[in-house]
Amino acid sequence: MRFIIFFISLFLSSGIFSFEWITENLDQVFKQNHEKPYFIYFGAKWCPPCNMMKNEIFSHSLFKKSIEQFSAIYIDGDREDSNIWSMKFNAKSYPTMIVLDKNLKEISRMPITNDINLYISMLEKAKNSSISIKELLELSKSKPLEMNEIERIIGHSWYQDEGISAKEDEMSEIFKNLSSQPKTTNEQKKYLLVFSLFFKTGDDSKTFSDTELKLFEKLFFEVDHPYFLSLLSYKLSKYVDSIKDTTKKDIQLNYISRKLLAKIQSDLVDSTTKISYFSSLIEIYSHLQKNQKKQIKDQFIAFQENLLKETQDQNKRHSIISEIMYNLVQLKEYDKAIKIGENEISASHSPYYIMSYLGLAYREKGDFENSLVWRRKAFETADNPSRKLKWGTYYFRELVKLKPKKASKIKELLSEVLVLTTQVKGIYLKSDESSSLKILKSSIGKLDNFNEIKQFAVIQAQKYCAKSDQLAECQNWINNLKKL
């Protein structure tokens, strides 16, 4: 049996399956009568998790074979009309991967994971279903779900589905109830309780209750699957802040750090997951004992050095560099982060994130001039209006934060960025907190001389609005700006 499995794996890895993303004439593609369901991927070449998905999932022979049963559509975040498509399908971040049936009904959202078996399993279940995740949740309130339906709920990308998961307490209760359904296995029960806890503690202002503390400890001890352990690890900082007993906190921190370090040292855990575990440990770094801090710092420095030596493929390097740089900055190893970033830029096909993290490293080091130099470079290097708007907005936010008195520079940059808003379709439709216009508005509001800058912004925006094909939406944004 093992020989047969090996032979099949060898056959699949030979690369005989291939597919091409549909990227053009999307209006026509969606209007055509289709016999296949749709797989829609929102991504961007500068996005590290997108590169991880490309390297670990989309290039895999199992994915290439499975995706042949779909119309596979790629919507690049830098295309001129990306905001319009993002709004149409409620895609708020990259990567977002959505399965629609042939009638354009949304069935499921795929998880961001490098677990190919989990991914293919979820893809196949979505392909063969006519029931959406939203309908499954409603169904679960009136009758027990089948095992494969529970598996679909477990594999859904909940944190990217705001259309369903807006009410976090209600979502938490649904997952809790699902965990006690008769056909739920012990393993599924643990994963459902992970989601229940994840949503219950979603608000950053909340701390864990005593019941939630106990549940977290139980799950952290029992869960081994990398995807779900990573979800738990994402809540580590909140968990630690919720423990009031200092002695208990030290005991739990010791256990948590030992478990994650053991996972990191295991040959069965891939490097992407190891980085995730290191990131979780570094998030609680300030709470650790001196010897624990030294152990984690030494191990991470050695790990990232070996990983960079082993990873020669530029696409794979691109997906890990920013995470490595960020963790080094959190460990106050600023010069190491800067050296890695400056060495990687020339070879990177999309250096904006690296430049951004160089800006972060210099800022945390206290060198504000060089921090802004790198933020400016990311803005100037961007090669189309959508990218320039993104990185120009981030540069504006940093300029306001680090040099709030430089009114002339702030006005000059603001004018440059506002010009770009007229060149990006649908920019005034985006309403999430990470949108460029929200960042501009909130940054202006933080200035001591914000009335002067606000008036300048209003005048400039009115001038550019007149040239925009989004006049009504642009005027609405100006009206909101005036209310600051």
Order of alpha helices (4+ residues) and beta strands (2+ residues): alpha-alpha-beta-alpha-alpha-beta-alpha-beta-beta-alpha-alpha-alpha-alpha-alpha-alpha-alpha-alpha-alpha-alpha-alpha-alpha-alpha-alpha-alpha-alpha-alpha-alpha-alpha-alpha
